[in-house]
């Protein structure tokens, strides 16, 4: 039930894969000049649906383990970790229109 998010990177591109267990990965585009501005994407990735998800800079993202098995998420990012280029928000911040307990169809 623990949620890791929301956060975005200003330089780094993320490459996520859940190599054990399952996660619900949620992306939100808050970029004003984007054709997908205001859109959410919800992905279920892991042992039952192996995928590599590439997340470009300035896309809010977060994830939550689903199921009973511990999830391990691998991130092969394009830059070394730098706390100065990360923005963070509370997972229940109302500025991102998503409720973590709802499964979108």
Secondary structure, 3 states (H helix, E strand, C coil): CCEEEEEEECCCCEEEEEEECEEEEEEEECCCCCCCCCCEEEEEEECCECCCEEECCCEEEEEEEECCCCCEEEECCCCCCCHHHEEECCCCCCCCCCCCCCCCC
